[in-house]
């Protein structure tokens, strides 16, 4: 009986320790945005490249019809909640956004943008389909052309005092802006036409919603 009691005590303490580690990890992931980055965003001048919210409903069919959401992956309920929280966080943090916000034609990107910023504030741009297509086996020349066009888009300096927001797709590892989690934001500093851009930061949805 004594050995059984010791075993139960060990299991209890192990469980408590594991839960503390998990709580600690979630706290780290929810750290707020760096104050210097937040202050810069409040002054404008950046491009916020945002991947759509969690999309686990349905599947992308070989021949997608962009106006038919049944032919593609769509936002989960979690993805919808993320989208609403993202827009609310930008407003709460006083990060100015230039409208209209650009979105890829996919249902999941349009819905993310609409839930975050309002349907009337969204402009769909077919170019961002090419970013989605980078995940397939595209010819090297086509990939190079897409990335050249991407650079031209990210070089554009926003209207003074605002930030440009683009809601689109993630990239394959090592290509373009690289892998991006659901509702992750890549903060880009444009240098103007022909001068390239700098990646300033990568901010998760947890960092946005956890910021004071």
Backbone bond lengths (Angstrom), bond angles and torsions (degrees), N, CA, C in turn:
res aa  C-N    CA-C-N  psi(-1)  N-CA   C-N-CA  omega(-1)  CA-C   N-CA-C  phi
1 X - - - 1.455 - - 1.524 111.62 -
2 X 1.346 114.72 -36.98 1.455 119.24 -179.29 1.522 110.54 -64.69
3 X 1.352 115.99 -40.25 1.464 119.70 179.85 1.520 110.88 -66.05
4 X 1.340 116.23 -39.17 1.466 120.11 179.13 1.527 110.55 -64.22
5 X 1.351 115.99 -40.58 1.461 120.16 177.91 1.511 111.92 -62.20
6 X 1.324 117.31 -41.57 1.473 121.63 178.92 1.522 110.38 -64.69
7 X 1.343 115.34 -39.02 1.467 119.31 179.94 1.520 110.68 -63.74
8 X 1.333 116.71 -44.94 1.466 120.03 178.62 1.532 111.12 -62.18
9 X 1.317 117.10 -39.10 1.460 121.40 179.04 1.518 110.45 -63.69
10 X 1.344 115.54 -42.37 1.468 120.13 179.08 1.517 111.23 -62.02
11 X 1.342 115.85 -45.54 1.460 120.22 -179.80 1.520 111.42 -63.99
12 X 1.327 116.75 -38.59 1.466 120.98 179.01 1.531 110.94 -63.14
13 X 1.334 116.02 -47.36 1.464 120.38 -179.29 1.521 111.12 -65.77
14 X 1.335 116.59 -37.28 1.469 120.32 179.36 1.526 110.34 -64.63
15 X 1.348 115.28 -41.85 1.467 119.56 179.34 1.520 111.55 -63.30
16 X 1.329 116.90 -43.98 1.463 121.50 179.01 1.520 110.36 -61.37
17 X 1.327 117.13 -43.70 1.467 121.21 -178.90 1.526 110.75 -63.77
18 X 1.344 115.95 -41.77 1.465 120.34 178.80 1.518 111.40 -61.84
19 X 1.342 116.06 -42.73 1.459 119.95 179.20 1.518 111.65 -64.18
20 X 1.335 116.73 -36.26 1.469 120.13 179.07 1.513 110.63 -66.61
21 X 1.333 116.65 -38.43 1.465 120.33 178.28 1.514 110.26 -64.73
22 X 1.375 115.86 -42.95 1.459 119.34 179.82 1.517 111.51 -63.45
23 X 1.330 117.48 -42.20 1.465 121.31 177.90 1.509 110.40 -62.85
24 X 1.332 116.29 -42.58 1.461 120.46 179.54 1.514 110.94 -61.75
25 X 1.356 116.40 -41.36 1.461 120.28 -179.26 1.510 111.07 -65.67
26 X 1.360 116.60 -41.58 1.455 118.86 -179.95 1.513 111.26 -67.08
27 X 1.328 117.12 -31.45 1.462 120.88 177.37 1.518 110.79 -66.44
28 X 1.340 115.80 -41.32 1.465 120.02 178.30 1.515 110.08 -62.15
29 X 1.358 117.39 -43.82 1.455 121.13 -178.53 1.516 112.24 -65.09
30 X 1.332 116.92 -23.62 1.454 120.80 -176.65 1.529 112.71 -97.97
31 X 1.319 117.63 12.12 1.458 120.46 178.04 1.526 109.77 -54.76
32 X 1.317 118.22 143.55 1.465 120.49 -179.61 1.525 111.99 -70.83
33 X 1.328 114.90 167.30 1.463 121.13 179.10 1.524 110.08 -63.84
34 X 1.307 115.86 145.99 1.462 121.12 175.56 1.537 108.86 -54.79
35 X 1.329 118.61 127.40 1.473 121.39 -176.24 1.522 113.76 -56.32
36 X 1.327 117.74 -35.40 1.465 119.64 -179.51 1.527 110.84 -68.07
37 X 1.352 116.82 -38.01 1.463 120.81 177.16 1.527 109.63 -66.87
38 X 1.313 116.49 -44.05 1.455 121.30 -179.92 1.521 110.56 -60.49
39 X 1.315 116.76 -43.54 1.463 120.82 179.32 1.528 110.72 -62.51
40 X 1.334 116.70 -39.84 1.470 120.31 178.77 1.520 110.90 -65.19
41 X 1.326 116.74 -43.12 1.462 120.44 179.72 1.524 111.23 -62.10
42 X 1.316 116.61 -33.88 1.469 120.16 -179.96 1.528 111.99 -67.57
43 X 1.326 116.43 -21.83 1.468 120.49 177.57 1.528 112.05 -89.10
44 X 1.343 116.30 -11.66 1.462 120.12 178.76 1.525 112.82 82.70
45 X 1.334 114.90 -179.25 1.454 120.57 178.07 1.524 114.51 100.90
46 X 1.337 117.56 10.26 1.466 120.80 -176.56 1.528 110.95 -121.51
47 X 1.326 114.08 160.28 1.458 121.28 169.99 1.522 106.78 -106.73
48 X 1.326 116.80 125.30 1.458 122.13 176.50 1.522 107.43 -101.80
49 X 1.324 115.79 104.46 1.457 120.25 178.95 1.516 107.52 -92.50
50 X 1.322 116.87 116.29 1.463 122.58 -170.18 1.529 110.18 -118.06
51 X 1.336 115.86 129.33 1.466 118.58 171.60 1.537 108.04 -81.14
52 X 1.314 116.26 147.24 1.468 121.83 179.89 1.528 111.88 -58.44
53 X 1.328 116.46 166.52 1.453 122.06 178.78 1.520 112.24 -70.17
54 X 1.322 115.21 175.68 1.468 120.54 -177.99 1.531 110.41 -54.90
55 X 1.327 115.26 125.70 1.466 120.75 -178.88 1.527 108.99 -124.91
56 X 1.315 116.24 104.98 1.461 120.26 -177.58 1.528 112.01 -130.36
57 X 1.329 116.50 7.06 1.461 120.86 -178.48 1.529 109.43 -100.48
58 X 1.342 116.92 123.29 1.460 120.37 179.86 1.514 112.29 81.32
59 X 1.331 115.49 -167.30 1.467 121.24 -178.94 1.521 109.30 -150.78
60 X 1.332 115.68 150.54 1.466 120.06 176.62 1.524 108.97 -75.72
61 X 1.305 116.12 117.67 1.453 120.90 179.19 1.526 110.21 -80.51
62 X 1.335 117.67 159.47 1.470 120.53 -178.63 1.524 113.22 -55.67
63 X 1.327 116.30 -35.78 1.472 120.50 179.80 1.526 107.91 -119.05
64 X 1.337 115.36 89.01 1.459 121.04 -177.19 1.528 110.92 -74.73
65 X 1.316 115.38 134.94 1.462 121.40 169.97 1.529 105.51 -105.53
66 X 1.307 117.33 111.46 1.464 120.71 -169.74 1.520 113.39 -64.42
67 X 1.320 116.98 -25.00 1.453 119.87 177.38 1.520 113.47 -86.65
68 X 1.339 116.47 -3.00 1.465 121.45 -179.04 1.527 108.84 -116.94
69 X 1.321 115.98 102.11 1.465 120.30 -175.64 1.526 112.81 -66.36
70 X 1.330 117.61 -16.91 1.467 120.93 178.86 1.520 111.67 -70.05
71 X 1.321 117.70 -13.86 1.468 121.04 -178.99 1.527 112.44 -95.72
72 X 1.324 117.80 9.48 1.471 120.12 -173.66 1.520 112.41 -151.12
73 X 1.334 114.60 166.40 1.468 119.47 174.86 1.517 109.54 -69.29
74 X 1.339 115.17 144.69 1.460 120.13 -178.21 1.524 111.32 -129.21
75 X 1.313 115.93 166.45 1.455 120.99 -179.17 1.522 111.09 -63.69
76 X 1.321 114.98 139.04 1.459 120.95 169.08 1.526 108.00 -79.28
77 X 1.318 116.91 175.24 1.461 119.41 176.01 1.524 110.15 -62.31
78 X 1.332 115.79 -37.17 1.465 120.07 176.31 1.521 110.47 -61.88
79 X 1.344 116.32 -41.80 1.458 120.59 179.06 1.516 112.35 -62.39
80 X 1.325 116.58 -37.36 1.474 120.31 177.60 1.525 110.86 -66.90
81 X 1.316 115.61 -42.79 1.461 119.36 178.89 1.529 110.89 -64.48
82 X 1.340 116.61 -39.71 1.464 120.70 176.65 1.525 110.68 -58.86
83 X 1.331 115.82 -43.02 1.467 120.91 -176.77 1.523 111.32 -63.81
84 X 1.324 116.18 -45.73 1.465 120.54 177.97 1.525 110.13 -61.97
85 X 1.326 116.55 -43.86 1.475 121.20 -179.32 1.516 111.85 -63.97
86 X 1.334 116.49 -37.07 1.462 120.44 -179.85 1.526 111.19 -63.09
87 X 1.327 116.27 -50.39 1.465 119.62 178.93 1.514 112.09 -60.67
88 X 1.338 116.02 -42.24 1.462 120.63 179.73 1.521 111.07 -63.74
89 X 1.335 116.62 -37.56 1.467 120.52 -179.74 1.526 111.15 -65.64
90 X 1.328 117.85 -42.47 1.467 120.27 178.58 1.527 111.08 -61.21
91 X 1.318 115.90 -40.72 1.467 119.18 179.56 1.530 110.80 -69.40
92 X 1.316 115.92 -42.74 1.470 119.72 -179.06 1.527 111.34 -64.75
93 X 1.333 116.17 -34.33 1.464 120.91 -178.69 1.532 112.43 -86.39
94 X 1.327 116.23 0.50 1.481 121.94 178.03 1.526 111.37 59.79
95 X 1.340 115.27 44.66 1.462 121.12 174.85 1.525 106.95 -95.43
96 X 1.333 118.26 111.02 1.465 120.69 -174.65 1.530 112.56 -72.58
97 X 1.311 115.93 135.02 1.465 122.78 -178.22 1.521 109.63 -118.54
98 X 1.325 115.84 134.78 1.465 119.70 176.00 1.526 108.77 -86.79
99 X 1.331 116.28 130.20 1.458 121.58 178.82 1.522 110.39 -103.75
100 X 1.337 117.48 147.14 1.460 126.45 4.18 1.525 112.89 -79.69
101 X 1.333 115.21 153.21 1.458 122.16 172.70 1.525 107.61 -79.59
102 X 1.313 116.73 138.57 1.467 121.19 -179.66 1.524 110.60 -87.62
103 X 1.339 116.24 137.87 1.465 120.88 178.41 1.527 109.82 -135.90
104 X 1.325 115.31 146.98 1.455 121.67 171.35 1.534 108.60 -66.92
105 X 1.349 118.33 154.39 1.467 120.61 -176.86 1.528 115.52 -69.10
106 X 1.329 119.64 -12.06 1.461 120.54 -179.59 1.526 110.85 -60.64
107 X 1.334 116.14 149.29 1.463 120.26 179.89 1.525 111.23 -59.49
108 X 1.336 117.77 -39.88 1.461 120.71 -176.23 1.524 112.81 -69.03
109 X 1.325 116.65 -31.50 1.471 118.87 178.15 1.527 110.74 -78.80
110 X 1.327 115.44 -40.97 1.471 118.85 178.58 1.528 110.94 -63.65
111 X 1.336 116.02 -43.48 1.464 118.84 -178.75 1.518 111.19 -66.49
112 X 1.331 116.83 -39.02 1.467 119.99 176.21 1.521 110.56 -57.36
113 X 1.329 115.93 -49.29 1.463 120.50 -178.53 1.526 111.67 -65.02
114 X 1.339 116.53 -41.42 1.462 120.11 -178.38 1.528 111.96 -66.20
115 X 1.338 116.53 -41.14 1.466 119.56 179.02 1.528 111.57 -67.51
116 X 1.331 116.18 -32.95 1.463 120.15 -178.23 1.522 112.65 -79.91
117 X 1.345 116.76 -37.88 1.465 119.27 -169.68 1.524 115.08 -124.93
118 X 1.328 117.57 -6.85 1.458 119.77 -178.01 1.522 111.15 97.86
119 X 1.325 116.65 134.95 1.466 121.61 -174.84 1.518 112.46 -58.52
120 X 1.324 116.99 -34.93 1.470 121.04 -177.53 1.531 112.50 -73.45
121 X 1.336 117.11 -8.57 1.468 120.59 -178.26 1.526 113.38 -104.88
122 X 1.342 116.76 16.09 1.459 120.94 -173.94 1.526 111.04 -113.29
123 X 1.325 115.46 140.38 1.458 122.17 174.22 1.525 108.46 -126.92
124 X 1.315 117.73 124.18 1.466 122.13 -178.04 1.524 110.08 -88.05
125 X 1.336 115.87 133.86 1.466 121.83 179.89 1.534 108.94 -126.82
126 X 1.342 117.66 115.00 1.465 121.67 -177.55 1.531 114.24 -62.14
127 X 1.326 118.31 -19.25 1.469 119.17 -179.55 1.515 112.20 -53.53
128 X 1.344 117.75 -36.39 1.461 120.69 -171.69 1.518 113.03 -71.33
129 X 1.342 117.13 -8.78 1.466 120.35 170.06 1.525 109.63 -60.87
130 X 1.330 116.65 -34.33 1.462 120.96 -178.87 1.535 111.63 -63.93
131 X 1.326 116.89 -31.10 1.469 119.77 177.01 1.522 109.45 -67.85
132 X 1.320 116.75 -41.95 1.470 120.84 175.71 1.527 110.16 -58.76
133 X 1.314 116.68 -40.81 1.461 121.05 -176.28 1.530 113.33 -70.38
134 X 1.324 117.83 -14.50 1.463 119.83 176.92 1.528 111.19 -63.66
135 X 1.334 116.55 -21.17 1.452 120.32 179.06 1.520 113.04 -74.00
136 X 1.324 116.99 -12.69 1.462 121.63 177.06 1.534 108.80 -96.33
137 X 1.316 115.36 -177.84 1.468 119.41 179.52 1.523 109.40 -88.16
138 X 1.332 116.12 85.16 1.458 120.13 178.94 1.528 109.15 -93.22
139 X 1.319 117.73 148.91 1.466 120.63 178.33 1.526 110.95 -58.58
140 X 1.329 118.43 146.03 1.466 121.84 -179.03 1.524 113.48 -52.54
141 X 1.322 117.07 -38.54 1.470 120.12 -178.91 1.525 110.51 -65.39
142 X 1.343 116.82 -41.01 1.468 120.33 178.69 1.528 110.94 -66.47
143 X 1.338 116.22 -39.91 1.465 119.76 177.62 1.523 110.58 -61.73
144 X 1.326 116.53 -44.16 1.462 120.91 179.85 1.525 111.21 -62.00
145 X 1.330 117.05 -41.46 1.465 120.66 179.37 1.525 111.16 -64.77
146 X 1.340 116.12 -41.30 1.463 120.31 179.20 1.519 110.93 -62.63
147 X 1.329 116.90 -42.74 1.469 120.77 -179.06 1.526 111.79 -70.51
148 X 1.329 116.91 -30.89 1.469 120.24 175.18 1.524 109.99 -66.56
149 X 1.326 115.89 -42.44 1.464 120.22 176.59 1.529 111.09 -65.00
150 X 1.335 116.10 -37.24 1.469 120.01 177.55 1.523 110.51 -60.33
151 X 1.315 116.00 -45.53 1.475 120.25 178.94 1.529 110.60 -58.25
152 X 1.328 115.86 -43.61 1.467 119.67 179.96 1.528 110.92 -61.36
153 X 1.335 117.18 -37.69 1.464 120.69 179.09 1.528 111.37 -68.45
154 X 1.324 115.75 -42.03 1.467 119.96 -175.21 1.530 112.78 -80.92
155 X 1.323 117.29 -8.40 1.474 120.93 174.94 1.521 112.40 -82.16
156 X 1.326 116.51 -15.58 1.466 120.52 -174.67 1.524 110.88 -69.59
157 X 1.313 115.87 121.98 1.469 121.65 -179.86 1.529 109.21 -77.42
158 X 1.325 118.46 128.79 1.472 121.27 -178.86 1.534 112.51 -64.96
159 X 1.311 114.58 163.96 1.461 120.59 173.00 1.530 108.12 -57.36
160 X 1.324 116.21 138.39 1.468 121.22 -175.12 1.529 112.14 -50.55
161 X 1.339 115.28 132.30 1.451 120.90 176.69 1.516 114.74 81.63
162 X 1.343 117.55 6.93 1.464 120.66 179.90 1.525 110.10 -132.47
163 X 1.339 115.16 170.78 1.455 122.56 174.47 1.523 109.26 -120.46
164 X 1.315 116.40 139.84 1.454 121.61 174.65 1.521 109.19 -82.51
165 X 1.323 117.47 136.25 1.466 121.35 177.63 1.528 109.63 -119.06
166 X 1.327 115.70 130.51 1.460 122.81 176.95 1.525 107.56 -123.01
167 X 1.329 117.09 124.43 1.462 121.20 177.90 1.526 107.97 -109.52
168 X 1.318 115.88 111.62 1.460 119.28 -174.82 1.531 110.61 -145.93
169 X 1.331 116.49 -128.40 1.464 121.15 -169.23 1.527 111.94 -125.14
170 X 1.332 115.74 165.04 1.453 120.50 172.91 1.522 110.57 -76.66
171 X 1.313 116.02 173.36 1.458 122.83 179.62 1.529 109.35 -117.91
172 X 1.324 117.02 156.61 1.461 118.54 170.79 1.527 109.79 -63.94
173 X 1.310 117.05 154.43 1.462 121.49 -179.50 1.521 111.00 -56.15
174 X 1.328 115.66 130.49 1.459 121.13 176.27 1.516 114.99 81.49
175 X 1.322 117.91 4.31 1.466 121.46 -179.05 1.526 109.51 -120.11
176 X 1.324 117.17 138.00 1.461 121.21 177.09 1.518 112.35 57.99
177 X 1.321 116.47 -122.97 1.466 121.79 179.49 1.528 111.84 -89.14
178 X 1.327 116.84 2.10 1.462 120.12 176.49 1.519 113.02 77.49
179 X 1.313 115.18 -174.17 1.466 120.94 -178.14 1.536 110.52 -68.09
180 X 1.321 115.88 140.56 1.468 122.17 -178.39 1.526 107.82 -134.54
181 X 1.325 119.38 130.07 1.462 120.44 177.54 1.527 110.96 -72.12
182 X 1.326 116.68 166.80 1.462 120.27 176.67 1.529 110.49 -54.56
183 X 1.309 116.60 130.66 1.459 125.24 -178.02 1.524 112.54 57.28
184 X 1.325 116.88 21.54 1.459 120.46 171.70 1.518 109.55 -76.89
185 X 1.327 116.80 148.64 1.463 122.36 -177.72 1.518 110.57 -121.78
186 X 1.323 116.23 127.99 1.466 121.44 172.42 1.520 106.82 -98.70
187 X 1.328 116.18 119.66 1.468 121.18 -179.53 1.521 108.12 -89.49
188 X 1.322 115.82 117.46 1.466 122.67 -175.65 1.525 109.64 -114.38
189 X 1.327 115.87 135.63 1.465 120.96 175.32 1.526 108.35 -106.11
190 X 1.341 117.42 106.99 1.464 120.64 -179.90 1.534 110.78 -70.41
191 X 1.324 116.18 144.72 1.463 120.91 177.53 1.521 112.23 -107.58
192 X 1.305 116.76 4.33 1.453 119.83 -179.22 1.521 111.45 98.09
193 X 1.311 115.04 161.70 1.467 121.79 -175.21 1.534 112.25 -54.71
194 X 1.317 115.12 124.44 1.463 120.97 178.05 1.511 114.84 83.43
195 X 1.338 117.53 -1.45 1.469 120.62 -176.08 1.530 113.69 -111.28
196 X 1.335 116.85 1.23 1.458 119.35 176.90 1.524 113.62 79.92
197 X 1.311 114.89 -161.45 1.473 121.12 -177.95 1.518 109.55 -156.02
198 X 1.326 115.50 162.70 1.466 121.59 175.99 1.521 109.39 -117.28
199 X 1.330 115.85 141.07 1.470 120.43 171.37 1.528 106.46 -87.79
200 X 1.320 116.02 114.45 1.462 122.28 -173.63 1.526 112.23 -88.87
201 X 1.334 116.36 -39.05 1.464 119.49 -176.08 1.520 109.22 -164.44
202 X 1.326 114.76 165.76 1.464 122.53 172.61 1.522 106.47 -128.26
203 X 1.320 116.07 122.89 1.467 120.46 -173.29 1.523 109.50 -121.40
204 X 1.314 116.83 127.65 1.457 121.52 178.97 1.531 110.37 -83.08
205 X 1.317 116.96 162.99 1.457 120.75 176.07 1.526 110.63 -61.91
206 X 1.347 116.90 -33.15 1.463 120.25 177.81 1.521 111.79 -65.42
207 X 1.331 116.63 -36.39 1.470 119.73 178.12 1.520 111.21 -68.42
208 X 1.334 116.16 -40.56 1.457 119.66 177.88 1.526 111.35 -62.75
209 X 1.308 116.66 -49.40 1.469 119.80 -176.30 1.513 112.60 -74.94
210 X 1.343 117.51 -19.33 1.466 120.93 179.48 1.502 113.79 -89.90
211 X 1.336 117.58 -5.98 1.458 120.25 -177.86 1.516 111.21 -76.56
212 X 1.349 116.51 142.95 1.476 120.53 -178.84 1.519 111.82 -71.40
